[in-house]
Amino acid sequence: QKEVEQNSGPLSVPEGAIASLNCTYSDRGSQSFFWYRQYSGKSPELIMFIYSNGDKEDGRFTAQLNKASQYVSLLIRDSQPSDSATYLCAVNGVYNTNAGKSTFGDGTTLTVKP
Amino acid sequence: DVKVTQSSRYLVKRTGEKVFLECVQDMDHENMFWYRQDPGLGLRLIYFSYDVKMKEKGDIPEGYSVSREKKERFSLILESASTNQTSMYLCASTVEGFNSPLHFGNGTRLTVT
Protein backbone atom coordinates (compact mmCIF):
# COMPACT_ATOMS: atom_id res chain seq x y z
CA GLN A 1 0.00 0.00 0.00
CA LYS A 2 1.31 3.42 -0.92
CA GLU A 3 1.81 5.90 1.91
CA VAL A 4 -0.25 8.56 0.13
CA GLU A 5 -2.88 7.63 -2.43
CA GLN A 6 -4.90 9.92 -4.61
CA ASN A 7 -7.97 9.14 -6.68
CA SER A 8 -6.81 8.06 -10.08
CA GLY A 9 -7.47 10.47 -12.88
CA PRO A 10 -7.78 12.04 -15.12
CA LEU A 11 -10.72 14.02 -13.83
CA SER A 12 -12.75 16.13 -16.21
CA VAL A 13 -15.40 18.65 -15.16
CA PRO A 14 -17.30 21.35 -17.03
CA GLU A 15 -16.55 24.99 -16.34
CA GLY A 16 -18.44 26.23 -13.29
CA ALA A 17 -18.77 22.78 -11.71
CA ILE A 18 -17.26 21.55 -8.44
CA ALA A 19 -14.12 19.44 -8.75
CA SER A 20 -13.47 17.00 -5.93
CA LEU A 21 -9.99 15.60 -5.35
CA ASN A 22 -9.35 12.94 -2.74
CA CYS A 23 -6.33 11.65 -0.86
CA THR A 24 -5.79 8.96 1.77
CA TYR A 25 -2.67 8.37 3.84
CA SER A 26 -1.36 5.45 5.84
CA ASP A 27 0.69 7.08 8.65
CA ARG A 28 -1.76 7.74 11.46
CA GLY A 29 0.77 10.06 13.12
CA SER A 30 0.78 12.52 10.22
CA GLN A 31 0.00 16.05 11.29
CA SER A 32 0.14 18.41 8.33
CA PHE A 33 -1.38 18.12 4.89
CA PHE A 34 -0.79 20.11 1.76
CA TRP A 35 -2.28 20.49 -1.69
CA TYR A 36 0.00 21.62 -4.49
CA ARG A 37 -0.97 22.52 -8.03
CA GLN A 38 1.40 21.70 -10.87
CA TYR A 39 0.90 23.04 -14.37
CA SER A 40 2.44 21.05 -17.19
CA GLY A 41 6.17 21.70 -17.40
CA LYS A 42 6.19 23.74 -14.21
CA SER A 43 7.11 23.01 -10.61
CA PRO A 44 4.50 22.46 -7.88
CA GLU A 45 3.07 25.46 -6.06
CA LEU A 46 1.22 25.44 -2.74
CA ILE A 47 -2.49 26.19 -2.88
CA MET A 48 -3.79 24.94 0.49
CA PHE A 49 -2.61 23.47 3.76
CA ILE A 50 -4.59 22.05 6.65
CA TYR A 51 -3.58 20.78 10.09
CA SER A 52 -6.86 20.33 12.01
CA ASN A 53 -9.90 18.18 11.42
CA GLY A 54 -12.68 19.90 9.54
CA ASP A 55 -12.87 22.29 6.64
CA LYS A 56 -10.63 25.17 5.63
CA GLU A 57 -11.76 27.58 2.95
CA ASP A 58 -9.69 29.94 0.81
CA GLY A 59 -11.59 31.57 -2.00
CA ARG A 60 -12.87 28.88 -4.36
CA PHE A 61 -10.81 26.19 -2.63
CA THR A 62 -11.85 24.13 0.40
CA ALA A 63 -9.61 21.57 2.04
CA GLN A 64 -11.23 18.93 4.25
CA LEU A 65 -9.41 16.74 6.77
CA ASN A 66 -10.64 13.69 8.65
CA LYS A 67 -7.80 12.23 10.69
CA ALA A 68 -9.90 9.33 12.02
CA SER A 69 -10.50 8.18 8.45
CA GLN A 70 -7.02 9.27 7.32
CA TYR A 71 -8.58 11.22 4.50
CA VAL A 72 -7.99 14.67 3.06
CA SER A 73 -9.77 16.25 0.14
CA LEU A 74 -9.75 19.39 -1.96
CA LEU A 75 -12.87 20.93 -3.43
CA ILE A 76 -12.66 23.51 -6.18
CA ARG A 77 -15.87 25.46 -6.64
CA ASP A 78 -16.81 27.28 -9.83
CA SER A 79 -14.01 25.48 -11.67
CA GLN A 80 -12.25 27.49 -14.36
CA PRO A 81 -10.17 26.32 -17.35
CA SER A 82 -7.16 27.87 -15.59
CA ASP A 83 -7.62 25.26 -12.84
CA SER A 84 -6.62 22.56 -15.33
CA ALA A 85 -3.46 21.08 -13.79
CA THR A 86 -2.18 18.15 -11.78
CA TYR A 87 -3.00 18.36 -8.08
CA LEU A 88 -0.58 16.77 -5.64
CA CYS A 89 -1.48 15.75 -2.12
CA ALA A 90 1.44 15.83 0.35
CA VAL A 91 1.61 14.60 3.93
CA ASN A 92 4.25 15.55 6.52
CA GLY A 93 5.49 13.31 9.25
CA VAL A 94 6.19 14.65 12.70
CA TYR A 95 8.58 12.48 14.53
CA ASN A 96 12.35 12.41 14.41
CA THR A 97 13.75 12.00 10.92
CA ASN A 98 10.30 12.28 9.37
CA ALA A 99 9.78 15.77 10.69
CA GLY A 100 9.19 18.16 7.86
CA LYS A 101 9.59 15.50 5.21
CA SER A 102 6.76 15.48 2.69
CA THR A 103 5.48 12.31 1.08
CA PHE A 104 3.51 12.89 -2.11
CA GLY A 105 0.72 11.10 -3.85
CA ASP A 106 1.03 10.46 -7.57
CA GLY A 107 -1.27 13.35 -8.37
CA THR A 108 -4.66 13.74 -10.02
CA THR A 109 -4.86 15.52 -13.36
CA LEU A 110 -7.85 17.82 -13.62
CA THR A 111 -9.23 19.18 -16.88
CA VAL A 112 -11.88 21.89 -16.79
CA LYS A 113 -13.72 22.09 -20.10
CA PRO A 114 -15.13 25.45 -21.24
CA ASP B 1 8.70 35.92 -1.87
CA VAL B 2 10.92 32.90 -1.38
CA LYS B 3 13.12 32.21 -4.32
CA VAL B 4 14.64 28.80 -4.93
CA THR B 5 16.96 28.81 -7.91
CA GLN B 6 18.22 25.73 -9.72
CA SER B 7 21.27 26.38 -11.83
CA SER B 8 20.13 24.64 -15.01
CA ARG B 9 16.72 24.17 -16.60
CA TYR B 10 17.90 21.47 -19.02
CA LEU B 11 20.98 19.26 -18.92
CA VAL B 12 22.17 16.52 -21.24
CA LYS B 13 24.94 14.26 -19.95
CA ARG B 14 26.56 11.03 -21.03
CA THR B 15 26.49 7.75 -19.14
CA GLY B 16 29.27 7.59 -16.59
CA GLU B 17 29.72 11.35 -16.22
CA LYS B 18 29.72 12.98 -12.80
CA VAL B 19 26.85 15.45 -12.67
CA PHE B 20 26.28 18.35 -10.29
CA LEU B 21 22.87 19.91 -9.79
CA GLU B 22 22.94 23.14 -7.83
CA CYS B 23 20.19 24.76 -5.79
CA VAL B 24 20.24 28.06 -3.94
CA GLN B 25 17.51 29.58 -1.74
CA ASP B 26 17.42 33.17 -0.55
CA MET B 27 15.19 32.99 2.53
CA ASP B 28 17.50 31.54 5.15
CA HIS B 29 15.52 28.29 5.25
CA GLU B 30 16.91 25.53 7.44
CA ASN B 31 15.55 22.60 5.45
CA MET B 32 16.37 21.72 1.87
CA PHE B 33 15.26 18.76 -0.23
CA TRP B 34 15.95 17.06 -3.54
CA TYR B 35 13.11 15.21 -5.27
CA ARG B 36 12.87 13.54 -8.63
CA GLN B 37 9.64 13.36 -10.57
CA ASP B 38 8.82 10.66 -13.09
CA PRO B 39 5.55 9.91 -14.91
CA GLY B 40 3.55 7.32 -13.01
CA LEU B 41 5.91 7.42 -10.02
CA GLY B 42 5.20 10.90 -8.69
CA LEU B 43 7.62 12.90 -6.59
CA ARG B 44 10.17 10.83 -4.73
CA LEU B 45 12.57 12.15 -2.10
CA ILE B 46 16.25 11.55 -2.80
CA TYR B 47 18.02 13.40 0.05
CA PHE B 48 17.28 16.17 2.49
CA SER B 49 19.19 18.37 4.87
CA TYR B 50 18.15 20.08 8.11
CA ASP B 51 21.28 22.13 8.55
CA VAL B 52 24.67 22.93 7.13
CA LYS B 53 26.80 19.82 6.68
CA MET B 54 23.89 17.61 7.68
CA LYS B 55 22.17 15.22 5.32
CA GLU B 56 19.60 12.46 5.53
CA LYS B 57 18.73 9.80 3.00
CA GLY B 58 15.31 9.95 1.46
CA ASP B 59 13.45 7.12 -0.20
CA ILE B 60 15.71 6.64 -3.24
CA PRO B 61 19.28 7.73 -2.39
CA GLU B 62 21.10 5.07 -4.40
CA GLY B 63 23.39 6.53 -7.03
CA TYR B 64 23.22 10.03 -5.54
CA SER B 65 25.07 12.08 -2.95
CA VAL B 66 24.59 15.61 -1.65
CA SER B 67 26.58 18.47 -0.25
CA ARG B 68 25.53 21.35 1.95
CA GLU B 69 28.51 23.51 2.83
CA LYS B 70 26.49 26.73 3.17
CA LYS B 71 22.96 27.19 4.47
CA GLU B 72 21.62 28.61 1.22
CA ARG B 73 23.09 26.00 -1.14
CA PHE B 74 22.26 22.32 -1.53
CA SER B 75 23.92 20.33 -4.29
CA LEU B 76 22.88 16.97 -5.71
CA ILE B 77 25.64 14.84 -7.19
CA LEU B 78 25.25 11.93 -9.54
CA GLU B 79 28.52 10.09 -9.07
CA SER B 80 28.29 8.15 -12.34
CA ALA B 81 25.22 9.08 -14.35
CA SER B 82 23.09 6.29 -15.75
CA THR B 83 20.18 6.34 -18.19
CA ASN B 84 17.72 5.46 -15.41
CA GLN B 85 18.57 8.77 -13.79
CA THR B 86 16.97 10.64 -16.66
CA SER B 87 14.29 12.61 -14.87
CA MET B 88 12.99 15.96 -13.67
CA TYR B 89 14.86 17.01 -10.51
CA LEU B 90 13.19 19.41 -8.12
CA CYS B 91 14.88 21.23 -5.27
CA ALA B 92 12.77 22.63 -2.43
CA SER B 93 13.24 24.43 0.86
CA THR B 94 11.22 25.10 4.01
CA VAL B 95 11.62 26.82 7.32
CA GLU B 96 12.19 24.65 10.36
CA GLY B 97 9.23 22.63 11.65
CA PHE B 98 6.87 19.99 10.38
CA ASN B 99 4.08 22.35 9.39
CA SER B 100 6.00 24.21 6.73
CA PRO B 101 5.09 23.92 3.06
CA LEU B 102 7.72 23.32 0.42
CA HIS B 103 8.96 26.09 -1.85
CA PHE B 104 10.14 24.56 -5.11
CA GLY B 105 12.69 25.64 -7.65
CA ASN B 106 11.86 25.56 -11.36
CA GLY B 107 13.31 22.11 -11.83
CA THR B 108 16.14 20.65 -13.89
CA ARG B 109 15.26 18.25 -16.67
CA LEU B 110 18.23 15.88 -16.90
CA THR B 111 18.71 13.56 -19.83
CA VAL B 112 21.43 10.91 -19.63
CA THR B 113 22.35 9.36 -22.97
Interface residues (C-beta under 8 A of the other chain):
Chain A: Q31 S32 F34 Y36 K42 S43 P44 E45 L46 F49 Y51 L88 A90 N92 G93 V94 T97 A99 G100 K101 S102 T103 F104 G105 D106 G107
Chain B: N31 F33 Y35 G40 L41 G42 L43 R44 L45 F48 Y50 E56 G58 L90 T94 E96 G97 F98 N99 S100 P101 L102 H103 F104 G105 N106 G107
